[in-house]
Amino acid sequence: MRARHLPLFQVLIEEYNRQQEERPQSRVKYALNTTALQKYNAAADARDDQECSRINSDEVKAFYQWLHAIPAKRSALCFSGGGIRSATFGLGVLQGLARKELLDKFDFLSTVSGGGYLGSWLSAWIHRKGIDTVQKRLKNESPPSPLNPEPDPIVHLRSYSNYMSPKLGLLSADTWTLGAIFIRNLILNWLILMPLILLVLLLP
């Protein structure tokens, strides 16, 4: 028997209801359709993918319709892709939102590609310290030291933004490792291309 995956509608509903537990002032929960879930699981056991897709689609649509109809509106903070440049830009946006005390107003966090580097860092920090502490430290209105004005998590993020070679310098192991990888890959490419070039030259 193959492993059964949770349907999308169940994931969305449980995620939403869990969020409401953390916001008691605006708690509006959505009741999971247990009958639809039982039918979905039965179809999954029977390997009826078409029926699973139909049930999931109907329940997701019903949930979204209900979500858009309730008075409490939701907002999302989204970080786009673009490698480390996207993460660096997003960090500045985060600090600006924190200074305006808006960071805790978002309900969802969405990331893609390079934005995921920043999003995972932010999620982990909030999980460990809480949103209030994170927002306060991102504001950084009273730096602990003129020589080290930024919080340790931001220093760590900036240090490892150069993920190919975190520690620069001629005597750094990271620099020598990066150089060795470059030379190795260059030689491997030559080993592939040079015989083909020689073959073309030998044909005349």
C-alpha positions as a printed Julia matrix, in Angstrom:
204×3 Matrix{Float64}:
   0.0    0.0     0.0
   1.49   3.31   -1.05
   1.9    6.15    1.43
  -1.1    8.48    1.59
  -0.39  12.17    1.13
  -2.37  14.86    2.89
  -4.73  16.67    0.5
  -4.04  20.31   -0.18
  -7.36  21.46    1.29
  -6.58  19.76    4.61
  -3.13  21.39    4.77
  -4.55  24.84    4.0
  -7.35  24.55    6.54
  -5.16  23.21    9.35
  -2.54  25.88    8.67
  -5.21  28.59    8.76
  -6.84  27.28   11.96
  -3.47  26.99   13.68
  -2.79  30.6    12.83
  -6.08  31.62   14.43
  -5.01  30.0    17.7
  -2.13  32.48   17.78
  -4.48  35.42   17.14
  -7.26  35.09   19.72
  -8.48  38.62   19.08
  -9.6   37.68   15.55
 -10.25  33.97   15.91
 -12.46  32.73   13.06
 -11.89  29.04   12.36
 -12.92  26.99    9.36
 -14.55  23.59    9.9
 -12.83  20.83    7.96
 -15.29  18.83    5.86
 -14.72  15.4     7.4
 -17.05  13.7     4.9
 -15.02  15.04    1.99
 -11.8   13.99    3.74
 -13.11  10.42    4.19
 -14.11  10.27    0.53
 -10.69  11.6    -0.48
  -8.89   8.98    1.61
 -11.1    6.21    0.19
 -10.36   7.39   -3.35
  -6.64   7.59   -2.51
  -6.69   3.99   -1.22
  -8.43   2.95   -4.44
  -5.84   4.91   -6.43
  -8.58   6.93   -8.09
  -6.49  10.02   -8.87
  -9.26  11.67  -10.84
 -11.68  11.52   -7.91
  -8.99  12.75   -5.51
  -8.29  15.71   -7.78
 -12.02  16.54   -8.03
 -12.6   16.42   -4.26
  -9.46  18.41   -3.52
 -10.35  21.05   -6.12
 -13.91  21.45   -4.78
 -12.78  21.76   -1.16
  -9.96  24.21   -1.94
 -12.4   26.35   -3.93
 -14.94  26.28   -1.07
 -12.26  27.26    1.45
 -11.02  30.17   -0.67
 -14.56  31.44   -1.21
 -15.18  31.36    2.54
 -11.82  33.0     3.27
 -12.5   35.93    0.94
 -16.02  36.39    2.31
 -15.16  36.77    6.01
 -14.53  40.33    7.34
 -11.02  39.54    8.62
  -8.62  40.11    5.74
  -5.23  38.48    5.4
  -1.94  39.78    4.02
   1.26  38.11    2.89
   4.92  39.12    2.79
   6.51  37.75   -0.39
  10.21  37.54   -1.26
  10.98  37.06   -4.94
  13.79  35.09   -6.5
  17.06  36.48   -7.79
  19.81  34.82   -5.8
  21.66  36.55   -3.01
  20.8   39.97   -4.44
  17.13  39.27   -3.77
  17.89  38.19   -0.2
  19.99  41.32    0.41
  17.27  43.6    -0.93
  14.64  41.73    1.11
  16.66  42.23    4.29
  16.5   46.0     3.76
  12.73  45.74    3.25
  12.43  43.74    6.48
  14.35  46.36    8.43
  12.17  49.11    6.98
   8.98  47.25    7.89
  10.29  46.64   11.41
  11.05  50.35   11.9
   7.45  51.12   10.89
   6.27  48.32   13.26
   4.54  46.55   10.38
   6.41  43.24   10.4
   3.95  41.56   12.77
   0.95  42.61   10.65
   1.51  39.95    8.0
  -0.27  36.62    8.17
   1.69  34.62    5.62
   5.25  34.4     4.31
   5.87  33.3     0.72
   9.3   32.83   -0.84
  10.88  31.54   -4.02
  14.49  30.82   -5.0
  16.84  33.45   -3.51
  14.03  34.81   -1.36
  13.88  31.44    0.37
  17.34  32.07    1.86
  16.01  35.15    3.65
  12.6   33.65    4.41
  14.01  30.54    6.09
  16.41  32.68    8.14
  13.55  34.95    9.26
  11.24  32.02   10.07
  13.92  30.3    12.16
  14.68  33.51   14.08
  10.99  34.17   14.79
  10.52  30.55   15.86
  13.36  30.83   18.38
  12.84  34.37   19.7
   9.27  35.41   18.81
   8.04  38.08   16.41
   8.17  40.92   18.98
  11.85  40.33   19.76
  12.74  39.94   16.08
  10.97  43.15   15.12
  12.65  45.04   17.95
  16.1   43.81   16.98
  15.54  44.47   13.29
  14.65  48.07   14.16
  18.03  48.3    15.9
  17.3   51.75   17.34
  19.86  51.36   20.13
  22.89  49.42   18.8
  24.82  47.68   21.6
  28.18  48.81   20.22
  29.38  51.34   17.61
  31.81  48.71   16.33
  29.14  46.0    16.06
  25.91  47.89   15.38
  23.88  45.01   13.95
  22.29  42.05   15.82
  24.18  38.75   15.67
  21.61  37.01   13.4
  21.99  39.75   10.77
  25.79  39.61   11.04
  25.58  35.85   10.5
  23.29  36.32    7.5
  25.62  38.86    5.9
  28.69  36.71    6.61
  27.19  33.71    4.83
  25.57  35.64    1.99
  28.79  34.91    0.11
  27.94  31.22    0.36
  30.45  30.09   -2.28
  33.34  31.4    -0.2
  32.19  32.65    3.25
  35.67  33.52    4.53
  37.68  35.51    2.03
  41.45  36.01    2.01
  44.52  34.43    0.47
  45.07  32.17    3.5
  41.41  31.22    3.86
  40.52  27.56    3.35
  37.3   28.67    1.63
  39.26  30.62   -0.98
  41.59  27.7    -1.72
  38.64  25.29   -1.85
  36.8   27.52   -4.33
  39.95  27.81   -6.46
  40.46  24.04   -6.42
  36.84  23.43   -7.45
  37.19  25.91  -10.32
  40.39  24.28  -11.62
  38.92  20.78  -11.27
  35.79  21.69  -13.22
  37.86  23.46  -15.87
  40.03  20.37  -16.37
  36.96  18.12  -16.54
  35.47  20.33  -19.25
  38.74  20.25  -21.17
  38.83  16.44  -20.94
  35.39  16.33  -22.53
  35.91  19.0   -25.19
  39.55  18.51  -26.24
  39.11  14.98  -27.71
  36.18  16.25  -29.81
  38.23  19.2   -31.06
  41.21  16.92  -31.86
  38.92  14.54  -33.69
  37.64  17.34  -35.91
  41.23  18.46  -36.6
  42.32  14.89  -37.5
  39.58  14.37  -40.06
  41.31  16.38  -42.85
